[in-house]
Amino acid sequence: MRKDLKSQTWMMPMPVAMIGTYDDSGKANLMNAAWAGIYDYGKIMLCLSAHKTTENIKKNKAFTVSFATKKTMVASDYVGIVSANKVPDKLEKAGFHAIKSSKVNAPLFEEYPLTLECELVEVINEGEGGGNFVGKIVNVSVDEKALKDGKLDVDSIGFISYDPVLLKYRLVGEVVGNAFTEGKKIK
């Protein structure tokens, strides 16, 4: 038996996407955004309301998307609940260190092992400062310590996901099968 719970935004798992931008003066900013995902091959979409981040993306036509880990969870949550408009030194308080990307006009952060460097392609359904921001992924930057045999070592990184049902962060877990292989058992 099933129960209807009306319309909910319960996509699982949801990445804990950390959006990096620069303001007019070149100061780095970082926010935690729950609604982000792959839009098309080589593109990502962020669904954002009005923030300092959205202003920065529109001005610079660029942003980075990193992914929170168990190690960065507290600081990542902090920059999501505190606005740079009200707490201008929030990055320093959280302990983040910005590095200039060589690919886009947006910062990388030393603390995140994986970052997508993006150019703004378009804003869909724009209104009141927010909208759906589509970015072209021009580079993927990976901390060399997060590589094993030249590939991203997902097991050692400790990526977390956002649980929109219970409002929790969950550790991304064990491998349970091989994509594009398990279904062949039914053939």
C-alpha positions as CSV (number, residue, x, y, z in Angstrom):
1,M,0.0,0.0,0.0
2,R,1.2,3.5,-0.8
3,K,0.4,6.9,0.8
4,D,0.2,10.2,-1.0
5,L,2.2,13.0,0.7
6,K,1.4,15.8,-1.8
7,S,4.0,17.6,-3.8
8,Q,7.5,17.5,-2.2
9,T,11.0,18.3,-3.3
10,W,12.4,15.0,-2.2
11,M,15.1,14.1,-4.8
12,M,17.6,11.7,-3.3
13,P,20.5,11.9,-3.0
14,M,21.0,15.6,-3.3
15,P,24.5,16.9,-3.5
16,V,25.6,19.5,-1.0
17,A,26.7,22.0,-3.7
18,M,29.0,24.8,-2.6
19,I,28.8,27.7,-5.0
20,G,31.9,30.0,-5.3
21,T,31.9,33.5,-6.8
22,Y,33.7,36.8,-6.7
23,D,32.1,40.1,-5.9
24,D,32.8,43.5,-7.6
25,S,36.0,44.0,-5.5
26,G,37.3,40.5,-6.3
27,K,36.5,39.1,-2.8
28,A,35.6,35.4,-2.7
29,N,32.1,34.3,-1.6
30,L,30.8,30.8,-0.9
31,M,27.2,29.6,-0.3
32,N,25.6,26.2,0.3
33,A,22.9,25.4,-2.3
34,A,20.6,22.5,-1.9
35,W,19.1,22.6,-5.4
36,A,21.8,21.8,-8.0
37,G,22.2,19.1,-10.6
38,I,23.4,18.1,-14.0
39,Y,21.4,19.9,-16.6
40,D,22.7,18.4,-19.8
41,Y,26.0,16.9,-20.9
42,G,28.7,19.3,-19.8
43,K,26.2,21.6,-18.0
44,I,24.9,22.2,-14.5
45,M,21.9,24.0,-13.2
46,L,21.6,25.9,-9.9
47,C,18.1,26.9,-8.7
48,L,18.8,29.9,-6.5
49,S,16.7,32.7,-5.0
50,A,18.2,36.2,-4.6
51,H,21.6,36.1,-2.9
52,K,24.9,37.9,-3.0
53,T,25.9,34.8,-5.0
54,T,23.3,35.3,-7.7
55,E,24.4,39.0,-8.1
56,N,28.0,37.8,-8.4
57,I,27.2,35.1,-11.0
58,K,25.3,37.6,-13.1
59,K,28.1,40.2,-13.0
60,N,31.0,37.8,-13.6
61,K,29.3,35.2,-15.8
62,A,31.1,32.5,-13.8
63,F,30.9,30.3,-10.7
64,T,32.4,27.2,-9.2
65,V,30.6,24.2,-7.7
66,S,32.4,22.2,-5.1
67,F,30.9,19.3,-3.1
68,A,30.8,19.2,0.7
69,T,32.4,16.4,2.6
70,K,32.1,15.0,6.1
71,K,35.3,16.9,7.0
72,T,33.9,20.2,5.7
73,M,30.3,19.7,6.8
74,V,30.2,22.2,9.7
75,A,31.9,25.0,7.7
76,S,29.8,24.2,4.6
77,D,26.6,24.4,6.6
78,Y,27.7,27.7,8.2
79,V,28.3,29.5,4.9
80,G,24.8,28.3,3.9
81,I,23.0,29.8,6.9
82,V,25.0,33.0,7.1
83,S,24.8,35.7,4.4
84,A,27.9,37.5,3.2
85,N,25.7,40.6,3.1
86,K,25.4,40.5,6.9
87,V,28.7,38.7,7.8
88,P,31.4,39.9,5.3
89,D,34.1,37.7,6.9
90,K,32.1,34.5,6.9
91,L,34.8,32.6,4.9
92,E,37.5,33.5,7.4
93,K,35.2,32.4,10.3
94,A,34.5,29.1,8.5
95,G,38.2,28.6,7.8
96,F,38.0,28.5,4.0
97,H,40.9,29.5,1.7
98,A,40.1,30.8,-1.8
99,I,42.3,30.2,-4.8
100,K,41.9,31.9,-8.1
101,S,40.7,29.6,-10.9
102,S,42.8,29.8,-14.0
103,K,39.7,28.8,-16.1
104,V,36.9,31.0,-14.9
105,N,36.4,34.2,-12.9
106,A,35.4,32.4,-9.7
107,P,37.3,31.0,-6.8
108,L,38.3,27.4,-5.9
109,F,38.6,26.5,-2.3
110,E,41.5,24.4,-0.9
111,E,39.2,22.5,1.4
112,Y,37.1,20.9,-1.3
113,P,38.6,18.0,-3.3
114,L,36.4,18.3,-6.3
115,T,35.3,21.5,-8.1
116,L,33.4,22.2,-11.3
117,E,34.5,25.4,-12.9
118,C,31.6,26.9,-14.8
119,E,30.8,29.8,-17.2
120,L,27.2,31.1,-17.0
121,V,25.2,30.1,-20.2
122,E,21.8,31.5,-19.3
123,V,19.4,32.2,-16.5
124,I,16.0,30.5,-16.9
125,N,12.8,31.7,-15.2
126,E,14.6,34.8,-13.8
127,G,12.7,36.8,-11.3
128,E,13.4,38.9,-8.2
129,G,17.1,38.3,-8.3
130,G,17.0,34.5,-8.6
131,G,16.3,31.9,-11.2
132,N,17.7,28.7,-12.7
133,F,21.4,29.4,-13.5
134,V,22.8,27.1,-16.3
135,G,26.5,26.8,-16.4
136,K,28.8,25.2,-18.9
137,I,31.4,23.1,-17.1
138,V,34.7,24.2,-18.6
139,N,37.0,22.3,-16.2
140,V,36.9,19.8,-13.3
141,S,39.6,20.6,-10.7
142,V,40.6,17.8,-8.4
143,D,43.0,17.8,-5.4
144,E,45.7,15.3,-6.3
145,K,45.4,13.8,-2.8
146,A,41.8,12.7,-3.8
147,L,43.1,10.6,-6.8
148,K,43.8,6.9,-6.8
149,D,45.3,5.4,-10.0
150,G,44.4,8.7,-11.8
151,K,40.7,8.5,-10.9
152,L,38.7,10.3,-8.2
153,D,38.8,8.1,-5.1
154,V,35.2,8.7,-4.0
155,D,35.4,6.2,-1.1
156,S,38.2,8.2,0.6
157,I,36.7,11.6,0.2
158,G,33.6,11.3,2.3
159,F,31.1,13.3,0.2
160,I,27.9,14.1,1.9
161,S,24.4,14.5,0.6
162,Y,21.4,16.6,1.8
163,D,18.4,14.7,3.1
164,P,15.4,17.1,2.4
165,V,13.0,14.8,4.2
166,L,14.7,14.8,7.6
167,L,16.8,17.9,7.0
168,K,20.0,16.0,7.6
169,Y,23.4,15.4,6.0
170,R,24.2,11.9,5.0
171,L,27.5,10.3,4.1
172,V,27.6,8.9,0.6
173,G,28.0,5.2,1.1
174,E,29.2,1.9,-0.1
175,V,29.3,0.6,-3.7
176,V,26.4,-1.9,-4.2
177,G,26.8,-2.6,-7.9
178,N,28.3,-1.7,-11.3
179,A,26.4,0.8,-13.5
180,F,25.5,-0.5,-17.0
181,T,26.3,-4.0,-15.9
182,E,23.9,-5.2,-13.2
183,G,20.9,-5.0,-15.5
184,K,22.5,-7.4,-17.9
185,K,21.7,-10.2,-15.4
186,I,18.0,-9.9,-16.5
187,K,18.8,-10.0,-20.3
